[in-house]
Amino acid sequence: MNDLKHLYFLTKIEGLGSVRIKRLIERFGTAEKVFGATAREISSVENISSKTAEIILSAFKEFSSFDDEFSRFKEKADKQDIRIVTLSDDDYPDLLKKIYDPPIMLYVRGKYSRNILNNSIGLVGTRKPTDYGRKMAEQFASELSSAGIAIVSGFARGIDTMAHRAVLNNPSAKAITAGVFGCGVDVVYPPENKALYAEMLEKGLLISEYEISAPPDAVNFPKRNRIVSGLTLGTIVIESDIDGGALITARTALDQSREVFAVPGYITSKYSSGTNALIKNSQAKLVENIDDILVEITSGIESIELDLFHGAAAPKKPAPVLQGNEKMIYELLAEQSEPMHIDGISEKTGLNISDSLVTLLNLEFKGCVDQIAGKRFKVSN
């Protein structure tokens, strides 16, 4: 609680953005210790000038009068059941922490835990989708959530809303949907999504880096997009104009070394000019179904598991009790002396490629199967 107060105070100091605050925390360990440092020590931090160091220490002279403002801030959060997750907290999202400029504070409502978005995909697109775009958004969001992949989007009109609703309406969903706001997490924007907000509050996740009750200023939304891509293993773009906001998310994903996928559209439609350009310029992988995505992100899921053990191999666990398709594929792979290609698995089991990949992904989640380059799979050691 004490460090939250100091951290919140840091965010109030003019000229300190998320990158500088991140570096200060990395250098001194906690926000409280920043204010206990000398100006010389603070200015030794990268991109912190002597003038900025003096501004920080000068601002701290007013810290004692900050009690009332902080109390109101905490009371407002508690009253609305808003959870505050800081960059220093153990339950801050692992993937988001790895980007260049992670939010210092996240305001969260709904079902949250540290790992709930580890296996997730961003899905973004135009606010004015065609019937084709709506269908694709619903199909990809529904099928991925059935495979245990959470869907993250921006809660905007159009494709974002379709993606969120598809997960919530999917009775087979094994993962949640999360909306990232460009305003306060307690502000329903757009207002016509009031019912969607209420449903996501109960069944999904609502996230913002902006203060409670912050209005939906236009400048917030492009910055918000880096969180959509930063939380996820990759981002799917479905229908976007060449200068659409969804392309900003695609660019931030590329900057963060995350996967970018694009659903191709009609060459005569301006709503597909952006997605088609991503494919044409080799900035995104053309995807026609979830198989194209699952093949790319399974290695990312493995790297997350390793990260949780600080780079060391996860301890070996006994194979869980398996049933149905999982048991059939696991037993087939256990009989092989070499990794088996997905085509061979499909042929031997009689399952189509899509069902095979979904089942293999579930087995990877359970630590039973590893994927090898070239769409080959083997039983985990």
N, C-alpha and C positions, 0 to 999 in steps of 0.2 A: 504493500500500500504506500509506504513512504517513498519508494523509488518511483512509483507511478506518479506521485505528486511532483517530484523533481523532473521526471521525463515530460509530463504535461507542461510544466513551466518552461522547459527547454523549447518545446514546440511553439511557444508564444513569443520567443525572441526573434525579432525581425532579422532577416538575412540568413537564418539557419534553416536550410531545407533538409529533406530526409537523408541525403547523402552525407552531409556534414555531421548531422546528429549521429548517424550510423558510425562514422569514423571516430567520433568522440567516445561513443559507448565501447567500441572495440579497443580503444586506447586505454580508457580508465576503468572499464568493467561495468560501472553503473552510472546512471545520470547524477546521482547524489555525489559521487566522487568527482565528477566534472567540476562541480562548484567548489570542491575542496582543493582543486589544483591551482597552481600559480598561472599568471598570464603567460609566462615563458613556456611552461609545460603545455598549456593549451595551444599556443601558437606553433608548437612543434608538430602538431597533428596536420596531416596533409590537407591543403586547401583552407587552412584556418590561419588568417593573418593576425598580426599583433593587434590591429584595430578591432577585429572580430573578437579576439580573446578578451580585450578590455570591455567590449560591449556585453559579453556574457557575464563577466564578473560584476560589472556595474548594474546589470539587470537583477542580479541575485540579491542586491541590497534591498530590493522591494519584495523579496520572497516571503517575509513575515506577514505582509499584507495580502498574500495570495490565498490565505486560508479560506475566506468566505467564497471566493470564486471556485476553488477546488471542491469545497463542500457542496455547492450548488451543482457542479459538474457530476459528482459522484451520486448525488441524490437523484438527479435526472436519469442517469444510467440505471440505477437500481430500480427506480419506479417503473421503467419500461422494460426491465429485464434485459438490458443490453450488456453484453459481456465485452470487456475491454481486454484485448490481447496485444501485448507489446512485443517489440522485436527482441527484447531480452528474455521473454517468457519461454519456458520449455515447450509449451503447446502452440507456439507460432508455427504456421504451415512451413514444412521443410522446403518445398519447391520455391515458394515465394521468397524465403530468406536468401536464396541463392542469386537473385537478380541484383543488378547494379544498384538500384534505388528502391529497395523494399519500403513499404509504408512503416513508419515508426510505431504507429498505433492502428489497430483494426477495431472497428466497432461491429459487433456480431450479434445477430438474433437468429434463433432457430436451433437446429440440431448441429452442434459443433463439437468436434474433437480434433486433436492434432493431425491424425492420419486420415480423416474422412475424405479428403480431396487428393490424397496421394496418387490414386489411380483415376485421373480425370482428364477430360478433353474440353477445350473451349469451343463453343459453337456460336458464330456471329454472322450477321448479314444485314441486308437492307431493312429499313423501316417500312418499305412499301413492296413487299414480296408479290410475285406472281403466284398463280395457283401451283405452278411447278415448284417454286421456291418453298412454299408452305409445305407441300407434300414431302420434299426432300428433308426439310428441317425436322418434321415430325418423324420421318422414317429413321434418320440417323440418330436422333436423340433417343427414340424409343428402343431401337435395337442395341445401341451402346449401353444404355442403362440396364437392359436385360443381361448384358454381358458383364455387369458389375463395374462399368465405367461411369463415373459421375459426370454430369454435364454442367459446365460453368458458362454463364452468359451475362449480358449487361442489363437485363430487365427492361430493355427498350421496347418500343412498338415493333411489330413485324416479326422477323426471324427469331429474335431473342425470346419474345413472348411465346412463340410457337414451340421453341425448344423446351422452355420451362414447363409448359403445359403438357407436352408429350410425355415427359418423365413422370409428372404427377398423375397423369391419366393411365400410365402403364402398370397394369396389375402384376406384371412379371419383373418390374424394376428391382434390381439388386443394389442400386446406388441412388444417391440423392441428386437434386439439382440445386445449384447455388447462383444467386444473383448478386452482381457487384454493382453498387450504386455510385452515381456521380453527385450525390447529395447525402444528407444525413440518413442513416439506416432506418430512422423512424419516419422518414418522409416518403409518402407513396407517390412515385413519379415514374411514368405518366399516371395521372389520376384515374384513368379508366382501368388500370391494373389493380384496383383496390381489392377485388376478390382474389386475384392471383397472389397478392401480397399476403393476405390472410392465410391462404392455403400453404404458401411457402414458409410462413412463420411456424406453422404446425408440422409440416412434413419435410421442409427443405432448409435452406440456409440463406441468410441475407447478410451481406458484408459491405462495409464502406470504410474508407480511410478519412472521410470528412466528419467533422464534429456533429454531434447530435443536433438535429433540427437544421443543419446547414441547407440552404436553398439549392435547387438544381441549376447552378450557373453553367452557362455553355462552356466555359473554359475548363470545367471539371471533367467533362466526359472523355476528351482525348487522353488525359492523364489517367483516368480510371481504367482505360483499356490495357495498360501495362500490367494491371493486377489480374485481369481475365487471363492473359497469356502467361503471367508469372506463376499463377496457381496450378497450371496444367502442364501435361506432357506434350501437348500440341493443340493447335487451333484449326478448326474447320471453318472455311468461309463459304457461305451459301448465298449467292446473289449479292453483288455489290457493284455500284458504279465505280468508275475509274478513280473518283475522288471521294468515295464513300468512307465513312468512319470505320467500317469493318477492315479496310485495308490498313488503317493505323494499327489495329490489333495485330494484323498479320506482320507488319513491319516490326512491332515490338517483340513478337514471338521470334522472329528471325534474329533480332538483336540479342535476345536472351538464349540463343542457340536451342530453341524449341522447334518441334516439327510444325510445318504448316501444310494443311490440306485444302484443296479447293474442289468444289463440285462444279463441273463444267456446265455452261448454259448455252442458250441460243446465241449465235454470233450476231443476230439482228437485234438483240435486246440490250438496252443500255444497262439494265440491272445485272447483266452478266459480263459487262466489259471489264470490270475489275477482277473478277474471279478468273476469267479467261486470260487476262494479262498476267496474273500470277503464274499460271501454268505455262504460258508462252515464254515467260522470262526465267523459267526454271526456279522460281521462288516458292512454288508449292507443288506438292504431289497431287496429280489428278486422282480423285477417288470416285468410284462408282458404287461401292458398297462398303460395309464395315470391315470386310476382310482386308481391304487395302489399308485400313487404319490399324487394325489389330496387329498385323504383321510388323508395322513400324514401331509401335509403342511397347511391345512385349519386352524388348531389351531395356527400355526405360524403366519399366516396372521392376525388372531385376536390379537395376542400379539403385533404385530407391530402397530396396530391401538391404542391399549392401551398406547404403548410407546410414541406415538405422543402427548398424553395428560398427559405425565409424570406420568403414572400409574393410573390415574383416569379414570373413565368410560367416554366414549365419550358422549357429549351432545346428548340428544335424538332428532332425526330429523324426520320430517314427511316422510312416505314412498314415494319414487318417483313413478311416473306414470310408470306402468309396462305393458308389452305386451307379447303376445305369451306364450312360455313355462315358462317364469319367472312369469307371472301373474297367470298361471294355478297352478304352484307349490306353490306360495305364498298364494293363496286363499285356497288351500288344507290344508296347514299347519295352516292357521288362524282358520280353523274349528276344529282343534284338541285340546283336553284338555291336552294331553301329547306329548312329543317329538316323532316324527315319524321316524321309521327306513328307511334307503335308499331303502330296498327291497319293503317296503310298498308304498313308494312314487313312485317307478318305476311301481309297479303293478296298483296303482290307476290312474296314469296319462297316462299309456301306453307308456312311454318313456323308452328306455333301460338304464341300470345303468350308462353308460358313459355319455349320454346326460343329465341324471338327475344330476350327480355330477358336470358337467360343469355349468349347470344352477344354481345349488345351490351355487357354488363358486362365480358366478357372483352376486347372491343375497347377499352373504356375503360381497363382495366388496362394495355393496351399503348400507350395514348396515341393511338389511331387515331380515336376517336369521342368527341364531347361530347354530353351530354344538355342539352336546353333545357327550360325550364318547360313543363308541359303534356304530358309524356311524348313530346317530340319530340327527334329526334337528327340530328346532322350530322357530317360529317367534320371532324376537328380541323384547325385552321389550322397 
